[in-house]
Amino acid sequence: MSVRSQCPASPQARQKRWELLRRFSSRFSWLCLILMLSAPAEARVKIEHWVAQSGARVYFVESRALPILDVAVEFSAGSAYDPRQRSGLGRLTLAMLKAGSLRYSETEAGRRIADAGAELRGNFDVDRAGFSLRVLSSETERKKATETLADMLQSPRFPSEPFEREKARAVAKAREADTQPDRVAEKRLYELIYPAHPYGFSASPETLAAITREDVERHYSAHYGSARAVVTIVGDLHRDAARALAEELTSGLARGGDSDLAPVAPSPRGETVRIAHPSAQSHVLLGLAALSYGDPDYFPLPVGNHVLGGGGFVSRLTKEVRSLHGYAYSVYSYFRVSGREGPFLVGLQTRRDQAGEALERTRNVVADFVAQGPTEAELSGAKKSLVGGFPLRMDTNRKVLNQAALIGFYKLPLDWLDQYPTHIQSVTLSQIRDAFARRVDPAKLSIVVVGAPD
């Protein structure tokens, strides 16, 4: 359950951004073409790491191909840090960081970002909360944008009028989500998988309505300290300038303490819940807590899942549930990896009158795969697809930023990206069978059917 929200750009801001980019395009387009044609098949991503004087962890990738700078500042402040009775507090706090600071009003801050031709996005999931900024690396534009972001992060005012507006907006979104069958299914499934863990908390109109402006201030003070901050910088910048930028973005934060979420309790026996809904189709979700970053089973499980339900038309679930029996247009499975054990999820939509048959077929496919694992041919195909598609996850600076930020936040090895293909290629049939046998017990799958048959 992650969100990447972007500040809306006015027509004037879009024109400004286009003019700035066009200024550089003729100078760099030929260089980009040469670099793409001459780049080695296995390009390396050199990630540098240090701890800023503020205490923030910093990750830096220098890339001179384009006059662009991408920056992310993220904190251990995702939804898992919300009190149960104030679920939604973390997302609301992040939204309020853009609502005005001691130096700039909400309007002034937005205008400064627009005038710099920059893009500012909010990043939020169960573990992380923060912003990513894209701006030209030219000094004038860069300084205006980073100075504004630094002020948002370090001296927010949380004014009353924007607070009431953002709170009302969040309540309206939560009410709308409660009418959408896919959102209803996911929310209920998380409650089943994580009955006592904050990964199972979900915002509701009631929990959001209970949040006060003082709650937001306390949440910010508790979770937006420099010791919980990870700064990721990718693009056209020297290391010394990157060091100065990291300090600029975090030196004004209180240091605070580090954080560690409670472990996820072992999954109980799975429960099946059917929820009435007027949707035309039944929405079916199955899941259990399974995988975290840095887990020894990290590679065997996703490689195996590519065969089970992550490989599109070549996956077993698609062949059995869609192609052979016609129960669903789309059926899938994947691991949503988190700091603690994120869920293994299987999902499909089907006609209401065949929901029972579709669910039974899906459960049988999962059970058969857990018992037998993939064939040698399936494993070979999965490796080829995953390794071959991996460069597409790093073909832009923004994608490199996302990958480097993940490495930094979850404290993965700095050569994680370089070693990824090797780790994939080294996965064996026995490792996949063993990992699925231990982590994906079909009897422990919780099941939610929204729009169940009448």
LOBA-256059 format. One record per residue (C-alpha): residue number from 0; z, y, x. Coordinates in steps of 0.5 Angstrom, whole numbers. Each point is the difference from the previous one (the first is absolute). Layout:
// LOBA-256059
SITE  num      z      y      x
SITE  NUM      Z      Y      X
...
//
This chain:
// LOBA-256059
SITE  num      z      y      x
SITE    0      0      0      0
SITE    1     -3      5      4
SITE    2     -3      7     -1
SITE    3     -4      5      4
SITE    4      0      7     -3
SITE    5     -4      5      2
SITE    6      1      8     -1
SITE    7     -6      2     -5
SITE    8     -5      5      4
SITE    9     -2      6     -4
SITE   10     -8      1      1
SITE   11      2      6      5
SITE   12      4     -5      4
SITE   13     -6     -5      0
SITE   14     -5      5      2
SITE   15      5      2      6
SITE   16      0     -7      2
SITE   17     -7     -1      0
SITE   18     -2      6      4
SITE   19      5     -2      5
SITE   20     -2     -7      0
SITE   21     -8      3      1
SITE   22      2      4      5
SITE   23      2     -6      5
SITE   24     -5     -5     -3
SITE   25     -7      2      4
SITE   26      4      0      6
SITE   27      3     -7     -1
SITE   28     -4     -4     -4
SITE   29     -5     -2      6
SITE   30      7     -2      4
SITE   31      2     -4     -6
SITE   32     -6     -4     -1
SITE   33      0     -2      8
SITE   34      7     -2     -1
SITE   35     -2     -5     -6
SITE   36     -6     -3      4
SITE   37      4     -1      7
SITE   38      7     -2     -3
SITE   39      2     -7      2
SITE   40      0     -5     -5
SITE   41      8     -1      1
SITE   42      2      8      1
SITE   43      7      1      2
SITE   44      5      4     -3
SITE   45      5      3      5
SITE   46      6      2     -4
SITE   47      5      4      4
SITE   48      8      0     -2
SITE   49      6      5      2
SITE   50      6      2     -4
SITE   51      0      8     -1
SITE   52      6      4      2
SITE   53      2      0     -8
SITE   54      0     -7      0
SITE   55     -6     -2     -4
SITE   56     -5     -5      3
SITE   57     -6      2      2
SITE   58     -7     -4      0
SITE   59     -6      3      3
SITE   60     -8     -2      0
SITE   61     -4      5      4
SITE   62     -7      0     -3
SITE   63     -5      6      2
SITE   64     -6     -2     -3
SITE   65      1      5     -6
SITE   66      3      6      0
SITE   67      5     -3     -5
SITE   68      8     -1      0
SITE   69      3     -5     -5
SITE   70      8      1      0
SITE   71      5     -4     -4
SITE   72      7      1     -1
SITE   73      4     -6     -4
SITE   74      7     -1     -1
SITE   75      4     -6     -2
SITE   76      1      3     -7
SITE   77     -4     -4     -5
SITE   78      2     -3     -7
SITE   79      4     -5      3
SITE   80      5      5      2
SITE   81      1      3     -7
SITE   82      6     -2     -4
SITE   83     -1     -4     -6
SITE   84      2      5     -5
SITE   85     -5      5      3
SITE   86     -6     -4      2
SITE   87     -6      5      1
SITE   88      5      4      4
SITE   89     -4     -1      7
SITE   90     -7      2     -3
SITE   91      3      6     -4
SITE   92      3      2      7
SITE   93     -6     -1      4
SITE   94     -4      4     -6
SITE   95      5      6      1
SITE   96     -1      1      7
SITE   97     -7      3     -1
SITE   98      4      5     -5
SITE   99      2      5      4
SITE  100      4      2      7
SITE  101      4      5      3
SITE  102     -6      3      3
SITE  103     -6     -1     -5
SITE  104      0     -1     -8
SITE  105     -3     -6     -3
SITE  106     -7      5     -1
SITE  107      0      2      7
SITE  108      1     -6      3
SITE  109     -6     -3     -4
SITE  110     -4      6      2
SITE  111      2     -1      7
SITE  112     -2     -7      0
SITE  113     -7      2     -3
SITE  114     -1      5      4
SITE  115      0     -4      6
SITE  116     -5     -5     -3
SITE  117      5     -5      0
SITE  118      2     -6     -4
SITE  119      7     -2     -2
SITE  120      2     -7     -3
SITE  121      6     -3     -2
SITE  122      2     -7      2
SITE  123      5     -4     -4
SITE  124      2     -7     -1
SITE  125      6     -5      0
SITE  126      2      2      7
SITE  127     -4      6      2
SITE  128      0      7     -2
SITE  129     -4      6      3
SITE  130     -6      4      1
SITE  131     -7     -1      4
SITE  132     -4      6      2
SITE  133     -7      1      2
SITE  134     -2      6      4
SITE  135     -5      3      5
SITE  136      2      0      7
SITE  137     -2      7      1
SITE  138      7      4      2
SITE  139      0      5     -6
SITE  140     -1     -5     -6
SITE  141      4     -6      4
SITE  142      6      5      1
SITE  143      0      3     -7
SITE  144      0     -7     -4
SITE  145      5     -3      5
SITE  146      5      6     -1
SITE  147     -1     -1     -7
SITE  148      2     -7      0
SITE  149      6      1      5
SITE  150      3      5     -5
SITE  151     -1     -4     -6
SITE  152      3     -6      3
SITE  153      6      4      4
SITE  154      2      5     -5
SITE  155     -2     -1     -7
SITE  156      4      4     -6
SITE  157     -1     -5     -6
SITE  158     -1      6     -5
SITE  159      2     -1     -7
SITE  160     -6      1     -4
SITE  161     -5     -4      5
SITE  162      6     -6     -1
SITE  163     -1      0     -7
SITE  164     -7      0      0
SITE  165     -1     -6      5
SITE  166      6     -3     -4
SITE  167     -4      0     -7
SITE  168     -6     -2      3
SITE  169      3     -6      3
SITE  170      3     -2     -7
SITE  171     -6      1     -3
SITE  172     -4     -5      5
SITE  173      6     -5     -1
SITE  174     -1      0     -7
SITE  175     -7     -1      1
SITE  176      1     -6      5
SITE  177      4     -3     -6
SITE  178     -6      0     -4
SITE  179     -5     -3      5
SITE  180      0     -8      0
SITE  181     -1     -1      8
SITE  182      6      5      1
SITE  183      4     -3     -5
SITE  184     -1     -7      4
SITE  185      1      2      7
SITE  186      7      4     -2
SITE  187      2     -6     -4
SITE  188     -2     -5      6
SITE  189      4      4      5
SITE  190      6      0     -4
SITE  191      0     -8      0
SITE  192     -2      0      7
SITE  193      5      4      3
SITE  194      6      0     -6
SITE  195      5      3      5
SITE  196     -4      4      5
SITE  197     -3      7      0
SITE  198     -7     -3      1
SITE  199      1     -2     -7
SITE  200      2      7     -3
SITE  201     -5      4     -4
SITE  202      0      7     -2
SITE  203      0      1     -8
SITE  204      0      6     -4
SITE  205      8     -1     -1
SITE  206      1      0      8
SITE  207     -4      6      1
SITE  208      3      4     -6
SITE  209      7     -1      4
SITE  210     -2      3      6
SITE  211      3      7      2
SITE  212     -3      5      5
SITE  213      7     -2      4
SITE  214     -2     -7      0
SITE  215     -7      2      4
SITE  216      4      4      5
SITE  217      5     -5      1
SITE  218     -6     -5      1
SITE  219     -3      4      5
SITE  220      6      1      4
SITE  221      1     -7      0
SITE  222     -7     -3      2
SITE  223     -4      6      3
SITE  224      4      0      7
SITE  225     -4     -1      6
SITE  226      3     -6      2
SITE  227     -4     -3     -6
SITE  228     -6      3      2
SITE  229     -7     -3      3
SITE  230     -5      5      2
SITE  231     -7     -2      1
SITE  232     -6      4      3
SITE  233     -7     -2      1
SITE  234     -6      4      2
SITE  235     -2      6      4
SITE  236      6      2      4
SITE  237      3     -1      7
SITE  238      7     -4      1
SITE  239      4      6      2
SITE  240     -3      4     -7
SITE  241      2     -6     -4
SITE  242      7      0      3
SITE  243      1      7     -2
SITE  244     -3     -1     -7
SITE  245      5     -6     -1
SITE  246      6      5      2
SITE  247     -3      5     -5
SITE  248      0     -5     -5
SITE  249      7     -3      1
SITE  250      4      5      4
SITE  251      3      3     -6
SITE  252      2     -6     -4
SITE  253      8     -2      0
SITE  254      0     -6      5
SITE  255      3     -5     -5
SITE  256      1     -7      0
SITE  257     -5     -6      1
SITE  258     -1     -5     -6
SITE  259      0     -7     -2
SITE  260     -2     -3     -7
SITE  261      4     -6     -2
SITE  262     -3     -7      1
SITE  263     -3     -3     -6
SITE  264      4     -6     -4
SITE  265     -4     -6      0
SITE  266     -4     -1     -6
SITE  267      3     -4     -6
SITE  268     -4     -5     -4
SITE  269     -6      4     -3
SITE  270      1      3     -7
SITE  271     -6      1     -5
SITE  272      0      6     -4
SITE  273     -5      2     -6
SITE  274     -1      7     -2
SITE  275     -3      2     -7
SITE  276     -5      5      1
SITE  277     -7      3     -4
SITE  278     -4     -1      6
SITE  279     -7     -4     -1
SITE  280      2     -4      6
SITE  281      6     -4      2
SITE  282      2      3      7
SITE  283      3     -6      4
SITE  284      4      1      7
SITE  285      4     -5      4
SITE  286      4      1      6
SITE  287      6     -1      5
SITE  288      3      4      6
SITE  289     -4     -3      6
SITE  290     -1      5      6
SITE  291      2      5      5
SITE  292     -3      4      6
SITE  293      1     -4      6
SITE  294      2     -6     -3
SITE  295     -3     -7      4
SITE  296     -4     -2     -6
SITE  297     -3      7     -1
SITE  298     -7     -3      3
SITE  299      0     -7     -3
SITE  300      1      3     -7
SITE  301     -5      5     -1
SITE  302     -5     -4      3
SITE  303      1     -6     -5
SITE  304      0      5     -5
SITE  305     -7      2      1
SITE  306     -2     -7     -2
SITE  307      5      0     -6
SITE  308     -2      6     -3
SITE  309     -1      6      5
SITE  310     -7     -2      2
SITE  311     -4      2     -7
SITE  312     -5     -4     -2
SITE  313      1     -6      5
SITE  314      8      0     -1
SITE  315      2     -6     -4
SITE  316      3      4     -6
SITE  317     -6      3     -1
SITE  318     -4     -6      0
SITE  319      5     -4     -5
SITE  320      2      5     -4
SITE  321     -6      4     -1
SITE  322     -6     -4      2
SITE  323      1     -7     -2
SITE  324      4      2     -7
SITE  325     -1      7     -1
SITE  326      7      2     -2
SITE  327     -1      7      4
SITE  328     -5      5      3
SITE  329      5      1      5
SITE  330      6     -4      3
SITE  331      3      2      7
SITE  332      6     -2      4
SITE  333      3      4      6
SITE  334      7      2      4
SITE  335      2      7     -1
SITE  336      4      0      7
SITE  337      6      5      1
SITE  338      6      1      4
SITE  339      4     -5     -4
SITE  340     -3     -6     -3
SITE  341     -6      3     -4
SITE  342     -3     -4     -6
SITE  343     -5     -6      0
SITE  344     -4      2     -6
SITE  345     -6     -3     -4
SITE  346     -3      3     -6
SITE  347     -5      0     -5
SITE  348     -3      2     -7
SITE  349     -2     -5     -6
SITE  350     -1      0     -7
SITE  351      6     -1     -4
SITE  352     -2     -6     -3
SITE  353     -1     -4      7
SITE  354      6      4      3
SITE  355      4     -7      1
SITE  356     -6     -4      2
SITE  357     -2      5      5
SITE  358      8      1      3
SITE  359      0     -8      0
SITE  360     -6      0      4
SITE  361      2      5      5
SITE  362      7     -3      1
SITE  363     -4     -7      2
SITE  364     -4      4      5
SITE  365      5      3      3
SITE  366      5     -7      0
SITE  367     -6     -4      3
SITE  368     -1      5      6
SITE  369      7      1      2
SITE  370      0     -8      0
SITE  371     -6     -1      4
SITE  372     -2      7      3
SITE  373     -7      1      2
SITE  374     -6     -4      3
SITE  375     -2      1      7
SITE  376     -7      3     -3
SITE  377      4      5     -5
SITE  378      5      2      6
SITE  379     -6      1      5
SITE  380     -4      5     -6
SITE  381      7      4     -1
SITE  382      1      1      8
SITE  383     -7      2      0
SITE  384      0      5     -6
SITE  385      7      3      2
SITE  386     -2      1      8
SITE  387     -7      3     -2
SITE  388      3      5     -5
SITE  389      6      2      4
SITE  390     -4      6      3
SITE  391     -2      3     -6
SITE  392      8      1     -1
SITE  393     -1      5      6
SITE  394     -6      3      0
SITE  395      2      7     -2
SITE  396      6      4      3
SITE  397      3      0     -7
SITE  398      0     -8      0
SITE  399      3      0      7
SITE  400      5      5     -2
SITE  401      2     -5     -6
SITE  402      1     -6      5
SITE  403      3      4      6
SITE  404      5      3     -6
SITE  405      2     -7     -2
SITE  406      1     -3      7
SITE  407      5      6      1
SITE  408      4      0     -6
SITE  409      1     -8      0
SITE  410      1      0      8
SITE  411     -6     -5      1
SITE  412     -3     -1      7
SITE  413     -4      6      3
SITE  414     -6     -5      1
SITE  415      0     -3     -7
SITE  416     -7      2     -2
SITE  417     -3     -2      7
SITE  418      4     -7     -1
SITE  419     -2     -1     -8
SITE  420     -6     -4      1
SITE  421      3     -4      5
SITE  422      6     -2     -4
SITE  423     -5     -1     -6
SITE  424     -4     -5      4
SITE  425      6     -4      3
SITE  426      2     -2     -7
SITE  427      0     -7     -2
SITE  428      0     -4     -6
SITE  429      7     -3      1
SITE  430      2      7      1
SITE  431     -2      2     -7
SITE  432      2     -6     -3
SITE  433      7      1      3
SITE  434      0      7     -2
SITE  435     -2     -1     -7
SITE  436      5     -6     -1
SITE  437      6      4      2
SITE  438     -2      7     -3
SITE  439     -4     -1     -6
SITE  440      4     -5     -5
SITE  441     -4     -1     -6
SITE  442      6     -2     -4
SITE  443      3      7      2
SITE  444     -6      4     -2
SITE  445      2      5     -5
SITE  446     -5      1     -6
SITE  447     -1      6     -5
SITE  448     -6      0     -5
SITE  449     -1      7     -4
SITE  450     -4     -1     -6
SITE  451      2     -7     -1
SITE  452     -3     -4     -5
SITE  453      2      1     -8
//
